[in-house]
């Protein structure tokens, strides 16, 4: 099974929850020595983007080894779950689909669709918090507009990853899912993969208030000169991460939100894409859950 993201739609929450308990023998989420990660509590596989390129050969060998191990397990059916955020920028999606289909008995592709106005806000807030995104230092609407150029066009996902011989499913993401856990339950109902209950807040991907984001961005700005000096770059990163941890452990402040006119502009930018997305969903779009998703695109933001 291939989960293709996109970013800020619950991908990290899904992988961290799955890794919060020992995995059953019927499920493999490649991590550790199988697929080295920067964090032991999160598993992602962005290297899949390299399949079909010269640099992708080692990734193919790694996948072959994982599939071989799955076939040796003494259980009837083993699911290998690969989570690859932003895979839509991959140069050769057809090759990726073909290769995974050749390796596995069946291939299922799934992604979560979150309203763009919320996803973009979360994306920019995440970038402001990220040390590896030096150009994002303020939670500002201009940064959201820049991000619309490439991200959250769900019709593109359906077009690029559809085809014969495998299934492709979009699952709706609602903002209230974070309180009800319905997104994870929806994933379980569709895939049969049990997602463990949430036992603690994920501080590594914490939501912060706007004032906290402004403070973090200012710290990042002040450290820009230090990070430009090779011998001091690691020291600057340490200072930033120390400050960020302290801020993340504070009580969350008032959330950054879009003004009505800003939200309306985002809706208009994605109107054609969402109309095409609805058309591509076909009869699925007439289900009550998708009717609700499309209606909430136009609804005023909840206070």
C-alpha positions as CSV (number, residue, x, y, z in Angstrom):
1,X,0.0,0.0,0.0
2,X,1.3,3.5,-0.9
3,X,0.2,6.6,0.9
4,X,1.1,9.6,-1.2
5,X,0.5,12.4,1.2
6,X,0.4,15.3,0.6
7,X,2.0,17.3,3.5
8,X,0.0,18.6,6.4
9,X,-2.9,16.2,5.9
10,X,-2.2,13.8,8.7
11,X,0.7,11.8,7.2
12,X,3.1,12.2,10.2
13,X,0.3,11.6,12.7
14,X,-0.5,8.3,10.8
15,X,3.1,7.0,10.9
16,X,3.8,8.0,14.5
17,X,0.6,6.4,15.7
18,X,1.4,3.2,13.9
19,X,4.8,3.1,15.5
20,X,3.5,3.9,19.0
21,X,2.9,0.1,19.5
22,X,4.6,-3.0,18.1
23,X,3.4,-3.7,14.6
24,X,1.5,-6.9,14.0
25,X,3.2,-9.5,11.8
26,X,0.7,-8.7,9.1
27,X,2.0,-5.1,8.7
28,X,5.4,-3.7,7.7
29,X,6.1,0.0,7.9
30,X,9.7,0.1,6.8
31,X,11.9,2.0,9.3
32,X,15.1,1.6,11.2
33,X,17.7,-0.4,9.3
34,X,15.2,-1.2,6.6
35,X,14.6,2.5,5.9
36,X,16.7,4.9,8.0
37,X,14.8,7.8,9.5
38,X,15.8,11.1,11.1
39,X,13.3,10.4,13.9
40,X,12.6,6.9,15.4
41,X,8.9,7.8,16.1
42,X,8.1,8.7,12.5
43,X,8.5,6.7,9.3
44,X,8.4,8.3,5.8
45,X,9.8,7.2,2.5
46,X,10.4,10.2,0.3
47,X,13.2,8.4,-1.5
48,X,10.5,6.6,-3.6
49,X,10.5,9.8,-5.7
50,X,13.8,8.5,-7.1
51,X,12.4,5.4,-8.6
52,X,13.0,5.5,-12.4
53,X,16.1,7.6,-12.0
54,X,19.8,6.5,-11.8
55,X,19.7,7.2,-8.0
56,X,16.7,5.0,-7.6
57,X,18.5,1.6,-8.1
58,X,19.4,1.2,-4.4
59,X,15.8,2.0,-3.4
60,X,14.6,-0.7,-5.6
61,X,16.9,-3.2,-4.0
62,X,15.8,-2.1,-0.6
63,X,12.1,-2.6,-1.6
64,X,12.9,-6.1,-3.0
65,X,14.5,-7.0,0.3
66,X,11.4,-5.8,2.2
67,X,9.0,-7.7,0.0
68,X,11.2,-10.8,0.3
69,X,11.0,-10.6,4.1
70,X,7.3,-10.1,4.0
71,X,6.8,-13.2,1.9
72,X,8.8,-15.2,4.5
73,X,6.4,-14.3,7.3
74,X,4.2,-17.0,8.6
75,X,0.9,-15.1,8.1
76,X,-1.6,-15.3,5.2
77,X,-1.4,-11.7,4.0
78,X,1.2,-9.1,4.8
79,X,0.7,-5.4,4.0
80,X,3.7,-3.2,3.4
81,X,2.7,0.4,4.0
82,X,4.9,3.1,2.3
83,X,4.3,6.7,3.3
84,X,5.7,9.3,0.9
85,X,4.8,12.9,1.3
86,X,4.7,15.2,-1.7
87,X,5.3,12.2,-4.1
88,X,3.4,14.1,-6.7
89,X,6.6,15.9,-7.7
90,X,8.1,12.5,-8.8
91,X,9.3,12.6,-12.3
92,X,8.1,9.1,-13.2
93,X,4.9,8.1,-11.5
94,X,4.1,5.5,-14.1
95,X,7.4,3.8,-13.4
96,X,6.8,3.9,-9.6
97,X,3.4,2.3,-10.1
98,X,4.7,-0.4,-12.4
99,X,7.6,-1.2,-10.1
100,X,5.5,-1.5,-7.0
101,X,2.9,-3.5,-8.9
102,X,5.6,-5.9,-10.0
103,X,6.9,-6.4,-6.5
104,X,3.6,-6.8,-4.7
105,X,0.6,-9.0,-5.3
106,X,-1.7,-6.0,-5.2
107,X,-1.1,-2.3,-5.1
108,X,-3.4,0.2,-3.4
109,X,-2.7,4.0,-3.4
110,X,-4.4,6.3,-0.9
111,X,-4.2,9.9,0.1
112,X,-5.9,12.4,2.5
113,X,-7.6,15.5,1.0
114,X,-7.7,18.5,3.4
115,X,-9.4,21.8,2.6
116,X,-6.7,23.9,0.9
117,X,-7.3,27.0,3.1
118,X,-6.5,24.9,6.2
119,X,-3.7,22.8,4.7
120,X,-1.8,25.9,3.4
121,X,-2.1,27.7,6.7
122,X,-0.7,24.6,8.4
123,X,2.0,24.2,5.8
124,X,3.4,27.8,6.2
125,X,3.2,27.5,10.0
126,X,5.2,24.3,9.8
127,X,7.8,26.0,7.6
128,X,8.1,28.9,10.0
129,X,8.9,26.4,12.8
130,X,11.4,24.4,10.6
131,X,15.1,25.2,10.8
132,X,15.5,23.7,7.4
133,X,13.3,26.4,5.8
134,X,15.3,29.6,6.3
135,X,13.2,31.6,3.9
136,X,10.0,31.2,6.0
137,X,10.4,33.5,9.0
138,X,6.9,35.0,9.3
139,X,3.4,33.6,9.5
140,X,2.1,35.8,6.6
141,X,-0.5,35.5,3.9
142,X,2.1,36.2,1.1
143,X,3.8,32.9,2.0
144,X,0.5,31.1,1.6
145,X,0.0,32.6,-1.8
146,X,3.4,31.4,-2.9
147,X,2.6,27.9,-1.7
148,X,-0.5,27.7,-3.9
149,X,1.7,27.3,-7.0
150,X,2.4,23.6,-6.5
151,X,0.5,22.2,-3.5
152,X,-2.9,20.7,-2.7
153,X,-4.2,20.2,-6.3
154,X,-6.1,17.0,-5.6
155,X,-7.2,16.6,-9.2
156,X,-3.6,16.4,-10.2
157,X,-3.1,13.6,-7.6
158,X,-6.0,11.6,-9.1
159,X,-4.8,12.2,-12.7
160,X,-1.2,11.3,-12.1
161,X,-1.7,8.2,-9.9
162,X,-4.8,6.6,-11.5
163,X,-4.6,3.7,-14.0
164,X,-5.3,0.1,-14.5
165,X,-4.2,-2.7,-12.3
166,X,-4.3,-0.8,-9.0
167,X,-6.7,1.1,-6.8
168,X,-6.5,4.8,-6.0
169,X,-8.6,6.3,-3.2
170,X,-8.9,9.8,-1.7
171,X,-10.1,10.0,1.9
172,X,-11.6,13.3,3.2
173,X,-9.9,15.1,6.0
174,X,-12.1,17.4,8.2
175,X,-10.7,19.9,10.6
176,X,-12.8,18.4,13.4
177,X,-11.0,15.0,12.8
178,X,-8.2,16.1,15.2
179,X,-10.7,16.1,18.1
180,X,-12.7,13.0,17.1
181,X,-9.9,10.9,15.6
182,X,-12.2,10.2,12.6
183,X,-9.4,10.5,10.0
184,X,-7.6,7.6,11.5
185,X,-10.8,5.6,11.9
186,X,-11.6,6.4,8.3
187,X,-8.2,5.1,7.2
188,X,-8.7,1.9,9.3
189,X,-12.2,1.3,7.8
190,X,-10.8,1.7,4.3
191,X,-7.6,-0.3,4.6
192,X,-8.2,-2.7,7.4
193,X,-5.0,-1.4,9.1
194,X,-5.6,-0.8,12.8
195,X,-4.2,2.6,14.0
196,X,-3.4,2.6,17.7
197,X,-5.2,5.1,20.0
198,X,-3.5,8.4,20.6
199,X,-1.8,8.4,24.0
200,X,0.0,11.7,24.0
201,X,0.3,15.0,22.1
202,X,3.0,15.0,19.4
203,X,5.2,17.8,20.4
204,X,7.5,17.3,17.5
205,X,4.7,18.5,15.2
206,X,3.0,20.8,17.6
207,X,0.5,23.5,16.7
208,X,1.5,26.9,17.9
209,X,-0.3,30.2,18.3
210,X,0.5,33.1,15.9
211,X,2.5,35.1,18.5
212,X,4.6,32.0,19.2
213,X,5.2,31.5,15.5
214,X,6.3,35.2,15.2
215,X,8.8,34.7,18.0
216,X,10.2,31.6,16.5
217,X,10.6,33.3,13.1
218,X,12.4,36.2,14.7
219,X,14.8,33.8,16.4
220,X,15.5,32.2,13.1
221,X,16.0,35.6,11.5
222,X,18.5,36.6,14.2
223,X,20.4,33.3,13.8
224,X,20.7,33.7,10.0
225,X,24.2,35.1,10.1
226,X,25.5,32.4,12.4
227,X,24.0,29.6,10.2
228,X,25.8,31.1,7.2
229,X,29.2,30.5,8.8
230,X,30.0,26.8,8.3
231,X,31.8,26.3,11.6
232,X,28.9,27.8,13.5
233,X,26.0,26.3,11.6
234,X,25.5,23.4,14.0
235,X,25.7,25.7,17.0
236,X,23.1,28.0,15.5
237,X,20.8,25.0,14.9
238,X,21.3,23.9,18.5
239,X,20.3,27.4,19.8
240,X,17.2,27.4,17.6
241,X,16.0,23.9,18.5
242,X,16.5,24.7,22.2
243,X,14.4,27.9,21.9
244,X,11.8,26.0,19.8
245,X,11.4,23.2,22.4
246,X,10.7,25.8,25.1
247,X,8.1,27.6,23.0
248,X,6.5,24.3,21.9
249,X,6.1,23.4,25.6
250,X,4.2,26.5,26.3
251,X,0.4,26.6,26.4
252,X,-0.8,27.2,22.8
253,X,-1.6,30.8,22.1
254,X,-4.3,32.1,19.8
255,X,-4.1,30.3,16.5
256,X,-3.2,32.0,13.3
257,X,-6.2,32.2,11.0
258,X,-7.1,33.6,7.6
259,X,-9.2,36.7,7.2
260,X,-12.5,36.2,5.4
261,X,-11.2,38.0,2.2
262,X,-8.0,35.9,2.3
263,X,-9.9,32.6,2.7
264,X,-12.1,33.6,-0.2
265,X,-9.1,34.2,-2.4
266,X,-7.7,30.7,-1.6
267,X,-11.1,29.1,-2.4
268,X,-11.2,30.9,-5.7
269,X,-7.6,29.8,-6.6
270,X,-8.6,26.2,-6.1
271,X,-12.1,26.4,-7.4
272,X,-11.4,24.9,-10.9
273,X,-9.1,22.2,-9.4
274,X,-11.7,21.2,-6.8
275,X,-14.4,21.1,-9.4
276,X,-12.3,18.7,-11.5
277,X,-11.4,16.7,-8.4
278,X,-15.2,16.3,-7.7
279,X,-15.7,15.2,-11.3
280,X,-12.9,12.6,-11.1
281,X,-14.3,11.2,-7.9
282,X,-17.4,10.2,-10.0
283,X,-20.1,8.5,-8.0
284,X,-18.0,8.7,-4.9
285,X,-18.6,12.5,-4.8
286,X,-22.3,11.8,-4.2
287,X,-21.7,10.1,-0.9
288,X,-22.7,12.2,2.1
289,X,-19.1,12.4,3.5
290,X,-17.9,14.0,0.2
291,X,-20.9,16.2,0.0
292,X,-20.0,17.5,3.4
293,X,-16.3,18.0,2.4
294,X,-17.2,20.1,-0.7
295,X,-19.8,22.1,1.2
296,X,-17.3,23.0,3.9
297,X,-14.9,24.5,1.3
298,X,-17.4,27.3,1.1
299,X,-18.5,27.4,4.7
300,X,-17.2,30.3,7.0
301,X,-14.4,29.2,9.3
302,X,-15.3,27.9,12.7
303,X,-14.5,30.3,15.6
